[in-house]
Amino acid sequence: MAGHLIRRLHQQSMQVFQTQTQAAGFDLTSVQFAALDAIAQQPDIDQASLAATICFDRATIGGVIDRLERKGLVQRVVSAQDRRARLLHLTQEGEQLLAACQPVVKALQADILAPLSPAERDVFLALAQKALGLI
């Protein structure tokens, strides 16, 4: 069934990510990486918008940001326009870690779909994007 195969592929993806990023000396989960990358692309994004951007649960994104903040990678600032909102930006350490980690994460993408030929990977990615309504 499609759901089972997608779950298994997700497990494989997570295992490859963790193994290769840890081997490279990085202490980040894939969700933390996604959050750092999104914050870098949208400085001063609020937590709710970040959750929507990376398709992560709004109720638990705060914990992800807490961990990134404790690591000194992200800083939260109260919004001047809405005191309830917390705006996020990377610290210098966060920018440096993201820059160092990006080549590793980019390289491991091929390993996630290693059994597929390059042409099959392109087809798979296009179909996955279509299934998600991204194209």
C-alpha positions in Angstrom: 0.0 0.0 0.0 1.1 3.5 -0.8 1.0 4.7 2.8 3.2 1.9 4.1 5.8 2.5 1.3 5.8 6.2 2.0 6.3 5.5 5.7 9.2 3.1 5.0 10.8 5.6 2.6 10.5 8.3 5.3 12.2 6.0 7.8 15.0 5.3 5.2 15.4 9.0 4.6 15.6 9.8 8.3 18.2 7.1 8.9 20.4 8.3 6.0 20.1 11.9 7.2 21.1 11.0 10.8 23.9 8.6 9.9 25.6 11.0 7.4 25.1 14.2 9.3 26.4 12.6 12.6 29.3 11.1 10.7 30.2 14.6 9.5 30.1 15.9 13.0 26.7 17.7 13.0 24.2 17.4 15.8 21.0 18.3 14.0 17.8 16.4 13.2 16.2 16.8 9.8 13.5 19.0 11.2 16.1 21.2 12.9 17.9 21.5 9.6 14.7 22.3 7.8 13.9 25.0 10.3 17.4 26.6 10.1 17.2 26.6 6.3 13.7 28.2 6.3 14.8 30.8 8.8 17.8 31.6 6.7 15.6 32.1 3.6 13.0 34.1 5.5 14.7 36.1 8.3 12.3 37.3 11.0 9.7 34.6 10.2 7.4 33.9 13.1 7.0 30.5 14.6 3.6 29.8 13.2 4.7 30.7 9.7 7.8 28.6 10.1 5.7 25.6 11.1 3.6 26.1 7.9 6.7 26.6 5.7 8.3 23.3 6.8 5.0 21.5 7.1 5.5 20.8 10.8 3.0 20.7 13.6 2.4 24.2 15.2 2.0 22.7 18.6 5.5 21.2 18.6 7.5 23.8 16.6 8.2 25.7 19.8 10.2 22.7 21.2 12.2 22.6 18.0 13.0 26.3 18.3 13.8 25.9 22.0 16.4 23.3 21.2 17.9 25.4 18.4 18.0 28.4 20.8 19.7 26.4 23.5 22.3 25.3 21.0 22.9 29.0 20.2 21.8 28.7 16.6 18.5 30.7 16.6 17.3 33.8 18.4 13.7 34.7 19.1 12.7 38.4 19.3 9.3 39.7 20.3 7.6 41.3 17.3 7.1 45.1 17.6 3.8 44.8 15.6 2.4 41.9 17.6 3.7 41.2 21.1 2.4 37.7 20.9 4.5 36.8 18.0 8.2 35.7 18.2 10.3 36.5 15.2 13.2 34.1 14.4 16.6 34.7 13.0 19.8 32.7 12.8 22.7 33.6 15.1 26.2 33.8 13.6 26.7 30.3 14.8 23.5 29.2 13.2 24.6 30.7 9.9 28.0 29.0 10.1 26.5 25.6 11.0 23.9 25.8 8.2 26.6 26.7 5.6 28.8 23.9 6.7 26.0 21.4 6.9 24.3 22.2 3.5 26.8 20.4 1.3 26.5 17.2 3.4 22.7 17.3 3.3 22.7 18.0 -0.5 25.1 15.1 -1.1 23.0 12.6 1.0 19.9 13.2 -1.1 21.2 10.8 -3.7 21.8 8.1 -1.1 18.2 8.3 0.0 17.1 7.1 -3.4 20.3 5.1 -4.2 18.6 2.1 -5.8 17.1 4.4 -8.5 18.9 5.6 -11.6 19.3 9.3 -12.0 16.4 9.3 -14.5 14.2 7.3 -12.1 15.0 9.8 -9.3 13.9 12.7 -11.5 10.6 10.8 -12.3 10.1 9.9 -8.6 10.7 13.5 -7.4 8.3 14.9 -10.0 5.6 12.3 -9.0 6.1 13.0 -5.3 5.7 16.7 -5.9 2.6 16.1 -8.0 1.1 13.8 -5.3 1.7 16.6 -2.7 0.1 19.2 -4.9 3.3 21.2 -5.3 3.2 21.1 -9.1 
